[in-house]
Amino acid sequence: MLLAGAVQAQPAAGPGNIEKLKQFKVSGTDLNIPPVPQEGRNANAIRDNLKRVKLPPGFKIDLFAIVPDARHMAVAPSTNMLFVGTRKTMVWAVTDRNSDGVADEVKPFAPSLKFQNPNGVCWTKDGFLIVAEHNRVLNFPAAEFFYESPDVAVIEVVPQGGLIPVEEESFNHGARTCRVGPDGMLYVTLGQPFNVPPREKLDLYKKWGIGGIVRMNAFDGSKREVYATGIRNSVGQDFNPKDGTLWFTDNQTDGMGDDIPAGTISRITKAGQFFGYPWIKGKTRVTENGYDKDPLPKDIVAPQVLTEAHAADLGMAFYAGKQFPAKYQGGFFSAQHGSWNRTKPNGAQVLFTSLKPDGTADKTEVFASGWLDGDTGTFRGRPVDVAVMKDGSLLVSDDYAGALYRITYQP
């Protein structure tokens, strides 16, 4: 009830507010932004659930913050706070004001704006926050310093209805993720909305980069191009800081059985690469719409990692911290949301993948598990994203429990 009150305390954001904020004008929204309660019965129950989580020796997991519907995370470059996207209408500002490793305040970011599925959040190199919605991209200058007010400066990178054709908007596969690359360009994943896209949509989707990744100028949306295609629905990406290659997770076709197709994590080494969908997913030919009857297109880039079918691989992050042991430095963590299209549930865990000296994937292993009760098949949490904090600890978001967890290492 307290959370509902906190959200309802703000007047409905008008559609014209973005024009006011672009001109640095006030919207009239209440300056007091009620925070989300961080203690009580819910927080205690989540801490009890975390006792079930299994980690390698020396690692510890704790509740970092109560964040309703928490999805993808963007750790602020200069302060002890981060922004968290959702698949609802809220972006959360999460702040650890006393630097004790636990958030002290969680409250809505820019409540004078109306967000629509603001799942993707990321930073430019000079501290501008990008929010990638279902069909819009916004840019907030110095957001970590000016988030206290409901009115914040905003740049419209892609106006509403400009990321994909409006007629292609769908409640299915509409969660975007974003990253700013070493080239300073903004990279956005665009999941295609079908289980398997119909043939008559392929040309349109290739043109727009739907079922792929697009890149553009992070401030005005110019120089947009389709960077990669042949992807079903990527909801996680990150650049390897060592070689600049872009890696992404991808969700597989449903309805083909418990054990196929495998989930995939892939590596992009240059613009224009094609990853095989909808003709093939992992090592499995896709039967819907008869794609398995076609010869395979040429120059398909094979995935680097195959994961268990239907575990729903989502957010990923390379580990550039120093807190964890050497074996984790230079590899990446990835979150599995957990299955829905499987007779025996799986997933709901965090994986770690090490890399070979040539920059390709080496071994993938389970790093954190226990959110799925093996005896009852009940999910007690569903990891969405992972993010590395400045002290080298690892954050894990969970949209089912509505929480962020912090994993630390002590030898």
TORKOL-4160 file (C-alpha; in steps of 0.2 Angstrom, whole numbers, padded with zeros to 4 digits, m for minus):
411
<pt num="1" X="0000" Y="0000" Z="0000"/>
<pt num="2" X="0014" Y="0012" Z="0004"/>
<pt num="3" X="0022" Y="0009" Z="m0014"/>
<pt num="4" X="0005" Y="0012" Z="m0022"/>
<pt num="5" X="0003" Y="0028" Z="m0012"/>
<pt num="6" X="0021" Y="0034" Z="m0017"/>
<pt num="7" X="0017" Y="0032" Z="m0036"/>
<pt num="8" X="0000" Y="0040" Z="m0035"/>
<pt num="9" X="0006" Y="0055" Z="m0025"/>
<pt num="10" X="0013" Y="0061" Z="m0042"/>
<pt num="11" X="0000" Y="0069" Z="m0054"/>
<pt num="12" X="m0002" Y="0060" Z="m0071"/>
<pt num="13" X="0012" Y="0066" Z="m0082"/>
<pt num="14" X="0005" Y="0075" Z="m0097"/>
<pt num="15" X="0011" Y="0071" Z="m0115"/>
<pt num="16" X="0017" Y="0089" Z="m0117"/>
<pt num="17" X="0029" Y="0089" Z="m0102"/>
<pt num="18" X="0043" Y="0083" Z="m0113"/>
<pt num="19" X="0042" Y="0099" Z="m0123"/>
<pt num="20" X="0043" Y="0109" Z="m0107"/>
<pt num="21" X="0058" Y="0099" Z="m0101"/>
<pt num="22" X="0067" Y="0101" Z="m0117"/>
<pt num="23" X="0065" Y="0120" Z="m0115"/>
<pt num="24" X="0071" Y="0119" Z="m0096"/>
<pt num="25" X="0053" Y="0124" Z="m0091"/>
<pt num="26" X="0045" Y="0117" Z="m0075"/>
<pt num="27" X="0030" Y="0105" Z="m0077"/>
<pt num="28" X="0021" Y="0109" Z="m0061"/>
<pt num="29" X="0024" Y="0092" Z="m0054"/>
<pt num="30" X="0025" Y="0090" Z="m0035"/>
<pt num="31" X="0044" Y="0093" Z="m0030"/>
<pt num="32" X="0042" Y="0080" Z="m0016"/>
<pt num="33" X="0045" Y="0062" Z="m0023"/>
<pt num="34" X="0040" Y="0049" Z="m0010"/>
<pt num="35" X="0053" Y="0035" Z="m0009"/>
<pt num="36" X="0049" Y="0016" Z="m0009"/>
<pt num="37" X="0050" Y="0008" Z="0008"/>
<pt num="38" X="0066" Y="m0002" Z="0011"/>
<pt num="39" X="0062" Y="m0011" Z="0027"/>
<pt num="40" X="0048" Y="m0022" Z="0033"/>
<pt num="41" X="0040" Y="m0039" Z="0030"/>
<pt num="42" X="0044" Y="m0039" Z="0012"/>
<pt num="43" X="0062" Y="m0035" Z="0014"/>
<pt num="44" X="0064" Y="m0048" Z="0027"/>
<pt num="45" X="0056" Y="m0062" Z="0017"/>
<pt num="46" X="0068" Y="m0058" Z="0002"/>
<pt num="47" X="0083" Y="m0059" Z="0014"/>
<pt num="48" X="0077" Y="m0076" Z="0020"/>
<pt num="49" X="0075" Y="m0082" Z="0002"/>
<pt num="50" X="0093" Y="m0077" Z="m0002"/>
<pt num="51" X="0099" Y="m0090" Z="0011"/>
<pt num="52" X="0094" Y="m0102" Z="m0003"/>
<pt num="53" X="0106" Y="m0095" Z="m0015"/>
<pt num="54" X="0122" Y="m0105" Z="m0019"/>
<pt num="55" X="0138" Y="m0096" Z="m0023"/>
<pt num="56" X="0156" Y="m0101" Z="m0025"/>
<pt num="57" X="0167" Y="m0101" Z="m0009"/>
<pt num="58" X="0171" Y="m0084" Z="m0002"/>
<pt num="59" X="0156" Y="m0075" Z="m0011"/>
<pt num="60" X="0141" Y="m0068" Z="m0001"/>
<pt num="61" X="0124" Y="m0061" Z="m0007"/>
<pt num="62" X="0114" Y="m0048" Z="0001"/>
<pt num="63" X="0098" Y="m0037" Z="m0002"/>
<pt num="64" X="0104" Y="m0021" Z="m0009"/>
<pt num="65" X="0087" Y="m0012" Z="m0013"/>
<pt num="66" X="0069" Y="m0015" Z="m0014"/>
<pt num="67" X="0065" Y="m0010" Z="m0032"/>
<pt num="68" X="0048" Y="m0014" Z="m0039"/>
<pt num="69" X="0049" Y="m0023" Z="m0057"/>
<pt num="70" X="0068" Y="m0021" Z="m0057"/>
<pt num="71" X="0075" Y="m0024" Z="m0074"/>
<pt num="72" X="0091" Y="m0017" Z="m0083"/>
<pt num="73" X="0103" Y="m0007" Z="m0073"/>
<pt num="74" X="0115" Y="0008" Z="m0076"/>
<pt num="75" X="0128" Y="0011" Z="m0062"/>
<pt num="76" X="0132" Y="0029" Z="m0061"/>
<pt num="77" X="0150" Y="0034" Z="m0066"/>
<pt num="78" X="0153" Y="0047" Z="m0052"/>
<pt num="79" X="0141" Y="0044" Z="m0038"/>
<pt num="80" X="0135" Y="0029" Z="m0027"/>
<pt num="81" X="0119" Y="0027" Z="m0036"/>
<pt num="82" X="0111" Y="0019" Z="m0051"/>
<pt num="83" X="0096" Y="0019" Z="m0062"/>
<pt num="84" X="0085" Y="0004" Z="m0065"/>
<pt num="85" X="0073" Y="0002" Z="m0079"/>
<pt num="86" X="0056" Y="m0008" Z="m0079"/>
<pt num="87" X="0044" Y="m0015" Z="m0092"/>
<pt num="88" X="0030" Y="m0004" Z="m0084"/>
<pt num="89" X="0031" Y="0015" Z="m0084"/>
<pt num="90" X="0044" Y="0019" Z="m0071"/>
<pt num="91" X="0063" Y="0022" Z="m0071"/>
<pt num="92" X="0070" Y="0021" Z="m0053"/>
<pt num="93" X="0084" Y="0031" Z="m0045"/>
<pt num="94" X="0093" Y="0020" Z="m0032"/>
<pt num="95" X="0105" Y="0029" Z="m0020"/>
<pt num="96" X="0117" Y="0023" Z="m0007"/>
<pt num="97" X="0120" Y="0039" Z="0002"/>
<pt num="98" X="0131" Y="0033" Z="0016"/>
<pt num="99" X="0142" Y="0022" Z="0005"/>
<pt num="100" X="0138" Y="0006" Z="0016"/>
<pt num="101" X="0134" Y="m0006" Z="0002"/>
<pt num="102" X="0115" Y="m0005" Z="0004"/>
<pt num="103" X="0103" Y="0007" Z="m0004"/>
<pt num="104" X="0096" Y="0021" Z="0007"/>
<pt num="105" X="0083" Y="0028" Z="m0006"/>
<pt num="106" X="0073" Y="0022" Z="m0021"/>
<pt num="107" X="0062" Y="0034" Z="m0029"/>
<pt num="108" X="0055" Y="0037" Z="m0047"/>
<pt num="109" X="0066" Y="0046" Z="m0059"/>
<pt num="110" X="0059" Y="0060" Z="m0069"/>
<pt num="111" X="0041" Y="0057" Z="m0063"/>
<pt num="112" X="0035" Y="0072" Z="m0074"/>
<pt num="113" X="0037" Y="0062" Z="m0089"/>
<pt num="114" X="0027" Y="0047" Z="m0095"/>
<pt num="115" X="0038" Y="0032" Z="m0099"/>
<pt num="116" X="0032" Y="0017" Z="m0109"/>
<pt num="117" X="0042" Y="0001" Z="m0106"/>
<pt num="118" X="0058" Y="0010" Z="m0101"/>
<pt num="119" X="0068" Y="m0007" Z="m0100"/>
<pt num="120" X="0085" Y="m0001" Z="m0106"/>
<pt num="121" X="0096" Y="0011" Z="m0097"/>
<pt num="122" X="0114" Y="0015" Z="m0101"/>
<pt num="123" X="0127" Y="0029" Z="m0100"/>
<pt num="124" X="0137" Y="0039" Z="m0113"/>
<pt num="125" X="0156" Y="0041" Z="m0109"/>
<pt num="126" X="0153" Y="0058" Z="m0103"/>
<pt num="127" X="0139" Y="0055" Z="m0091"/>
<pt num="128" X="0123" Y="0056" Z="m0100"/>
<pt num="129" X="0109" Y="0043" Z="m0096"/>
<pt num="130" X="0100" Y="0035" Z="m0110"/>
<pt num="131" X="0083" Y="0027" Z="m0108"/>
<pt num="132" X="0077" Y="0016" Z="m0122"/>
<pt num="133" X="0059" Y="0013" Z="m0121"/>
<pt num="134" X="0048" Y="0002" Z="m0132"/>
<pt num="135" X="0047" Y="0015" Z="m0146"/>
<pt num="136" X="0057" Y="0030" Z="m0140"/>
<pt num="137" X="0075" Y="0034" Z="m0135"/>
<pt num="138" X="0078" Y="0049" Z="m0122"/>
<pt num="139" X="0095" Y="0056" Z="m0116"/>
<pt num="140" X="0096" Y="0064" Z="m0099"/>
<pt num="141" X="0112" Y="0076" Z="m0096"/>
<pt num="142" X="0120" Y="0073" Z="m0079"/>
<pt num="143" X="0106" Y="0063" Z="m0073"/>
<pt num="144" X="0115" Y="0057" Z="m0058"/>
<pt num="145" X="0117" Y="0075" Z="m0051"/>
<pt num="146" X="0100" Y="0081" Z="m0056"/>
<pt num="147" X="0088" Y="0067" Z="m0052"/>
<pt num="148" X="0082" Y="0075" Z="m0036"/>
<pt num="149" X="0069" Y="0085" Z="m0045"/>
<pt num="150" X="0054" Y="0078" Z="m0055"/>
<pt num="151" X="0059" Y="0090" Z="m0069"/>
<pt num="152" X="0075" Y="0085" Z="m0078"/>
<pt num="153" X="0084" Y="0091" Z="m0093"/>
<pt num="154" X="0080" Y="0079" Z="m0108"/>
<pt num="155" X="0086" Y="0076" Z="m0126"/>
<pt num="156" X="0074" Y="0067" Z="m0138"/>
<pt num="157" X="0086" Y="0055" Z="m0147"/>
<pt num="158" X="0072" Y="0046" Z="m0156"/>
<pt num="159" X="0054" Y="0053" Z="m0154"/>
<pt num="160" X="0039" Y="0042" Z="m0149"/>
<pt num="161" X="0035" Y="0031" Z="m0164"/>
<pt num="162" X="0052" Y="0033" Z="m0172"/>
<pt num="163" X="0062" Y="0017" Z="m0166"/>
<pt num="164" X="0051" Y="0005" Z="m0176"/>
<pt num="165" X="0035" Y="0008" Z="m0187"/>
<pt num="166" X="0020" Y="0011" Z="m0175"/>
<pt num="167" X="0011" Y="m0003" Z="m0183"/>
<pt num="168" X="0024" Y="m0015" Z="m0178"/>
<pt num="169" X="0022" Y="m0011" Z="m0159"/>
<pt num="170" X="0018" Y="m0026" Z="m0149"/>
<pt num="171" X="0017" Y="m0031" Z="m0131"/>
<pt num="172" X="0028" Y="m0046" Z="m0136"/>
<pt num="173" X="0047" Y="m0044" Z="m0136"/>
<pt num="174" X="0046" Y="m0025" Z="m0134"/>
<pt num="175" X="0060" Y="m0023" Z="m0120"/>
<pt num="176" X="0075" Y="m0014" Z="m0127"/>
<pt num="177" X="0092" Y="m0014" Z="m0120"/>
<pt num="178" X="0106" Y="m0001" Z="m0124"/>
<pt num="179" X="0125" Y="0001" Z="m0123"/>
<pt num="180" X="0136" Y="0015" Z="m0129"/>
<pt num="181" X="0151" Y="0008" Z="m0139"/>
<pt num="182" X="0169" Y="0012" Z="m0140"/>
<pt num="183" X="0164" Y="0023" Z="m0155"/>
<pt num="184" X="0153" Y="0033" Z="m0145"/>
<pt num="185" X="0138" Y="0027" Z="m0154"/>
<pt num="186" X="0122" Y="0021" Z="m0146"/>
<pt num="187" X="0117" Y="0002" Z="m0149"/>
<pt num="188" X="0099" Y="m0004" Z="m0146"/>
<pt num="189" X="0092" Y="m0021" Z="m0147"/>
<pt num="190" X="0076" Y="m0023" Z="m0156"/>
<pt num="191" X="0067" Y="m0040" Z="m0153"/>
<pt num="192" X="0055" Y="m0045" Z="m0167"/>
<pt num="193" X="0037" Y="m0047" Z="m0160"/>
<pt num="194" X="0033" Y="m0065" Z="m0166"/>
<pt num="195" X="0038" Y="m0082" Z="m0159"/>
<pt num="196" X="0044" Y="m0085" Z="m0177"/>
<pt num="197" X="0042" Y="m0070" Z="m0189"/>
<pt num="198" X="0031" Y="m0073" Z="m0205"/>
<pt num="199" X="0040" Y="m0072" Z="m0221"/>
<pt num="200" X="0031" Y="m0057" Z="m0227"/>
<pt num="201" X="0039" Y="m0047" Z="m0213"/>
<pt num="202" X="0057" Y="m0051" Z="m0216"/>
<pt num="203" X="0061" Y="m0037" Z="m0228"/>
<pt num="204" X="0053" Y="m0024" Z="m0217"/>
<pt num="205" X="0062" Y="m0030" Z="m0202"/>
<pt num="206" X="0079" Y="m0031" Z="m0211"/>
<pt num="207" X="0077" Y="m0013" Z="m0216"/>
<pt num="208" X="0073" Y="m0007" Z="m0198"/>
<pt num="209" X="0084" Y="m0019" Z="m0189"/>
<pt num="210" X="0069" Y="m0027" Z="m0180"/>
<pt num="211" X="0076" Y="m0044" Z="m0175"/>
<pt num="212" X="0093" Y="m0037" Z="m0174"/>
<pt num="213" X="0104" Y="m0022" Z="m0166"/>
<pt num="214" X="0104" Y="m0004" Z="m0173"/>
<pt num="215" X="0116" Y="0009" Z="m0169"/>
<pt num="216" X="0115" Y="0028" Z="m0170"/>
<pt num="217" X="0121" Y="0045" Z="m0163"/>
<pt num="218" X="0117" Y="0045" Z="m0145"/>
<pt num="219" X="0112" Y="0063" Z="m0145"/>
<pt num="220" X="0101" Y="0066" Z="m0160"/>
<pt num="221" X="0098" Y="0048" Z="m0168"/>
<pt num="222" X="0107" Y="0053" Z="m0184"/>
<pt num="223" X="0118" Y="0040" Z="m0193"/>
<pt num="224" X="0106" Y="0026" Z="m0189"/>
<pt num="225" X="0111" Y="0010" Z="m0197"/>
<pt num="226" X="0107" Y="m0009" Z="m0194"/>
<pt num="227" X="0122" Y="m0016" Z="m0186"/>
<pt num="228" X="0117" Y="m0035" Z="m0184"/>
<pt num="229" X="0103" Y="m0046" Z="m0190"/>
<pt num="230" X="0097" Y="m0063" Z="m0188"/>
<pt num="231" X="0093" Y="m0061" Z="m0170"/>
<pt num="232" X="0076" Y="m0067" Z="m0162"/>
<pt num="233" X="0075" Y="m0057" Z="m0146"/>
<pt num="234" X="0090" Y="m0050" Z="m0138"/>
<pt num="235" X="0088" Y="m0043" Z="m0120"/>
<pt num="236" X="0106" Y="m0041" Z="m0115"/>
<pt num="237" X="0122" Y="m0034" Z="m0123"/>
<pt num="238" X="0139" Y="m0028" Z="m0118"/>
<pt num="239" X="0155" Y="m0023" Z="m0125"/>
<pt num="240" X="0171" Y="m0032" Z="m0121"/>
<pt num="241" X="0182" Y="m0018" Z="m0115"/>
<pt num="242" X="0198" Y="m0027" Z="m0121"/>
<pt num="243" X="0194" Y="m0029" Z="m0139"/>
<pt num="244" X="0178" Y="m0018" Z="m0142"/>
<pt num="245" X="0168" Y="m0033" Z="m0148"/>
<pt num="246" X="0149" Y="m0033" Z="m0144"/>
<pt num="247" X="0142" Y="m0048" Z="m0136"/>
<pt num="248" X="0123" Y="m0051" Z="m0134"/>
<pt num="249" X="0111" Y="m0064" Z="m0127"/>
<pt num="250" X="0096" Y="m0071" Z="m0137"/>
<pt num="251" X="0080" Y="m0080" Z="m0133"/>
<pt num="252" X="0075" Y="m0095" Z="m0142"/>
<pt num="253" X="0060" Y="m0101" Z="m0151"/>
<pt num="254" X="0046" Y="m0108" Z="m0141"/>
<pt num="255" X="0035" Y="m0123" Z="m0144"/>
<pt num="256" X="0049" Y="m0135" Z="m0151"/>
<pt num="257" X="0051" Y="m0145" Z="m0135"/>
<pt num="258" X="0059" Y="m0145" Z="m0118"/>
<pt num="259" X="0077" Y="m0146" Z="m0124"/>
<pt num="260" X="0078" Y="m0137" Z="m0141"/>
<pt num="261" X="0083" Y="m0124" Z="m0147"/>
<pt num="262" X="0098" Y="m0120" Z="m0135"/>
<pt num="263" X="0099" Y="m0102" Z="m0129"/>
<pt num="264" X="0113" Y="m0092" Z="m0136"/>
<pt num="265" X="0126" Y="m0079" Z="m0132"/>
<pt num="266" X="0135" Y="m0072" Z="m0148"/>
<pt num="267" X="0149" Y="m0060" Z="m0152"/>
<pt num="268" X="0149" Y="m0047" Z="m0166"/>
<pt num="269" X="0166" Y="m0043" Z="m0173"/>
<pt num="270" X="0161" Y="m0031" Z="m0187"/>
<pt num="271" X="0145" Y="m0022" Z="m0194"/>
<pt num="272" X="0133" Y="m0031" Z="m0205"/>
<pt num="273" X="0135" Y="m0049" Z="m0197"/>
<pt num="274" X="0120" Y="m0061" Z="m0198"/>
<pt num="275" X="0116" Y="m0073" Z="m0185"/>
<pt num="276" X="0104" Y="m0085" Z="m0193"/>
<pt num="277" X="0087" Y="m0082" Z="m0187"/>
<pt num="278" X="0073" Y="m0087" Z="m0192"/>
<pt num="279" X="0082" Y="m0101" Z="m0202"/>
<pt num="280" X="0092" Y="m0108" Z="m0187"/>
<pt num="281" X="0093" Y="m0105" Z="m0169"/>
<pt num="282" X="0109" Y="m0112" Z="m0161"/>
<pt num="283" X="0111" Y="m0129" Z="m0169"/>
<pt num="284" X="0092" Y="m0131" Z="m0172"/>
<pt num="285" X="0083" Y="m0128" Z="m0188"/>
<pt num="286" X="0067" Y="m0118" Z="m0186"/>
<pt num="287" X="0051" Y="m0127" Z="m0192"/>
<pt num="288" X="0038" Y="m0114" Z="m0190"/>
<pt num="289" X="0033" Y="m0106" Z="m0207"/>
<pt num="290" X="0044" Y="m0119" Z="m0216"/>
<pt num="291" X="0061" Y="m0111" Z="m0213"/>
<pt num="292" X="0069" Y="m0128" Z="m0211"/>
<pt num="293" X="0064" Y="m0132" Z="m0229"/>
<pt num="294" X="0075" Y="m0118" Z="m0236"/>
<pt num="295" X="0094" Y="m0120" Z="m0238"/>
<pt num="296" X="0103" Y="m0110" Z="m0225"/>
<pt num="297" X="0108" Y="m0093" Z="m0229"/>
<pt num="298" X="0127" Y="m0090" Z="m0232"/>
<pt num="299" X="0139" Y="m0082" Z="m0219"/>
<pt num="300" X="0129" Y="m0086" Z="m0203"/>
<pt num="301" X="0139" Y="m0082" Z="m0188"/>
<pt num="302" X="0139" Y="m0096" Z="m0175"/>
<pt num="303" X="0135" Y="m0092" Z="m0157"/>
<pt num="304" X="0149" Y="m0092" Z="m0144"/>
<pt num="305" X="0139" Y="m0100" Z="m0130"/>
<pt num="306" X="0125" Y="m0112" Z="m0130"/>
<pt num="307" X="0114" Y="m0113" Z="m0115"/>
<pt num="308" X="0100" Y="m0124" Z="m0109"/>
<pt num="309" X="0084" Y="m0122" Z="m0119"/>
<pt num="310" X="0071" Y="m0110" Z="m0113"/>
<pt num="311" X="0081" Y="m0103" Z="m0098"/>
<pt num="312" X="0079" Y="m0086" Z="m0105"/>
<pt num="313" X="0096" Y="m0078" Z="m0105"/>
<pt num="314" X="0094" Y="m0059" Z="m0103"/>
<pt num="315" X="0106" Y="m0046" Z="m0096"/>
<pt num="316" X="0125" Y="m0048" Z="m0097"/>
<pt num="317" X="0140" Y="m0038" Z="m0091"/>
<pt num="318" X="0159" Y="m0040" Z="m0093"/>
<pt num="319" X="0168" Y="m0040" Z="m0077"/>
<pt num="320" X="0182" Y="m0027" Z="m0076"/>
<pt num="321" X="0182" Y="m0025" Z="m0057"/>
<pt num="322" X="0196" Y="m0031" Z="m0045"/>
<pt num="323" X="0187" Y="m0037" Z="m0030"/>
<pt num="324" X="0183" Y="m0055" Z="m0037"/>
<pt num="325" X="0197" Y="m0068" Z="m0040"/>
<pt num="326" X="0208" Y="m0067" Z="m0055"/>
<pt num="327" X="0198" Y="m0081" Z="m0064"/>
<pt num="328" X="0183" Y="m0069" Z="m0066"/>
<pt num="329" X="0192" Y="m0054" Z="m0072"/>
<pt num="330" X="0190" Y="m0052" Z="m0091"/>
<pt num="331" X="0175" Y="m0064" Z="m0092"/>
<pt num="332" X="0157" Y="m0060" Z="m0091"/>
<pt num="333" X="0142" Y="m0063" Z="m0081"/>
<pt num="334" X="0124" Y="m0066" Z="m0088"/>
<pt num="335" X="0107" Y="m0068" Z="m0080"/>
<pt num="336" X="0095" Y="m0082" Z="m0084"/>
<pt num="337" X="0077" Y="m0076" Z="m0081"/>
<pt num="338" X="0070" Y="m0094" Z="m0080"/>
<pt num="339" X="0058" Y="m0104" Z="m0091"/>
<pt num="340" X="0040" Y="m0103" Z="m0095"/>
<pt num="341" X="0039" Y="m0114" Z="m0110"/>
<pt num="342" X="0046" Y="m0130" Z="m0102"/>
<pt num="343" X="0038" Y="m0145" Z="m0092"/>
<pt num="344" X="0051" Y="m0145" Z="m0080"/>
<pt num="345" X="0057" Y="m0127" Z="m0075"/>
<pt num="346" X="0075" Y="m0121" Z="m0077"/>
<pt num="347" X="0085" Y="m0106" Z="m0077"/>
<pt num="348" X="0083" Y="m0092" Z="m0063"/>
<pt num="349" X="0102" Y="m0091" Z="m0061"/>
<pt num="350" X="0118" Y="m0081" Z="m0065"/>
<pt num="351" X="0131" Y="m0089" Z="m0076"/>
<pt num="352" X="0149" Y="m0084" Z="m0079"/>
<pt num="353" X="0159" Y="m0086" Z="m0095"/>
<pt num="354" X="0178" Y="m0085" Z="m0096"/>
<pt num="355" X="0187" Y="m0080" Z="m0112"/>
<pt num="356" X="0201" Y="m0088" Z="m0122"/>
<pt num="357" X="0217" Y="m0077" Z="m0126"/>
<pt num="358" X="0210" Y="m0074" Z="m0143"/>
<pt num="359" X="0194" Y="m0066" Z="m0136"/>
<pt num="360" X="0182" Y="m0080" Z="m0139"/>
<pt num="361" X="0172" Y="m0089" Z="m0126"/>
<pt num="362" X="0180" Y="m0103" Z="m0116"/>
<pt num="363" X="0170" Y="m0111" Z="m0102"/>
<pt num="364" X="0152" Y="m0106" Z="m0095"/>
<pt num="365" X="0148" Y="m0111" Z="m0078"/>
<pt num="366" X="0134" Y="m0108" Z="m0065"/>
<pt num="367" X="0139" Y="m0094" Z="m0053"/>
<pt num="368" X="0124" Y="m0091" Z="m0043"/>
<pt num="369" X="0108" Y="m0102" Z="m0041"/>
<pt num="370" X="0094" Y="m0106" Z="m0029"/>
<pt num="371" X="0080" Y="m0094" Z="m0035"/>
<pt num="372" X="0072" Y="m0110" Z="m0042"/>
<pt num="373" X="0066" Y="m0122" Z="m0029"/>
<pt num="374" X="0070" Y="m0139" Z="m0037"/>
<pt num="375" X="0058" Y="m0149" Z="m0026"/>
<pt num="376" X="0043" Y="m0139" Z="m0030"/>
<pt num="377" X="0047" Y="m0131" Z="m0046"/>
<pt num="378" X="0043" Y="m0114" Z="m0039"/>
<pt num="379" X="0052" Y="m0098" Z="m0043"/>
<pt num="380" X="0057" Y="m0087" Z="m0028"/>
<pt num="381" X="0066" Y="m0075" Z="m0039"/>
<pt num="382" X="0070" Y="m0072" Z="m0058"/>
<pt num="383" X="0086" Y="m0063" Z="m0062"/>
<pt num="384" X="0086" Y="m0051" Z="m0076"/>
<pt num="385" X="0102" Y="m0041" Z="m0077"/>
<pt num="386" X="0119" Y="m0040" Z="m0069"/>
<pt num="387" X="0130" Y="m0024" Z="m0067"/>
<pt num="388" X="0147" Y="m0021" Z="m0060"/>
<pt num="389" X="0149" Y="m0008" Z="m0046"/>
<pt num="390" X="0164" Y="0003" Z="m0044"/>
<pt num="391" X="0170" Y="m0007" Z="m0030"/>
<pt num="392" X="0170" Y="m0023" Z="m0040"/>
<pt num="393" X="0154" Y="m0030" Z="m0032"/>
<pt num="394" X="0141" Y="m0037" Z="m0043"/>
<pt num="395" X="0123" Y="m0032" Z="m0044"/>
<pt num="396" X="0109" Y="m0043" Z="m0049"/>
<pt num="397" X="0091" Y="m0037" Z="m0053"/>
<pt num="398" X="0075" Y="m0047" Z="m0050"/>
<pt num="399" X="0059" Y="m0041" Z="m0057"/>
<pt num="400" X="0049" Y="m0055" Z="m0049"/>
<pt num="401" X="0054" Y="m0051" Z="m0031"/>
<pt num="402" X="0056" Y="m0033" Z="m0035"/>
<pt num="403" X="0074" Y="m0032" Z="m0029"/>
<pt num="404" X="0092" Y="m0029" Z="m0032"/>
<pt num="405" X="0105" Y="m0040" Z="m0024"/>
<pt num="406" X="0123" Y="m0037" Z="m0021"/>
<pt num="407" X="0136" Y="m0050" Z="m0022"/>
<pt num="408" X="0153" Y="m0047" Z="m0014"/>
<pt num="409" X="0169" Y="m0058" Z="m0012"/>
<pt num="410" X="0179" Y="m0060" Z="0004"/>
<pt num="411" X="0194" Y="m0072" Z="0003"/>
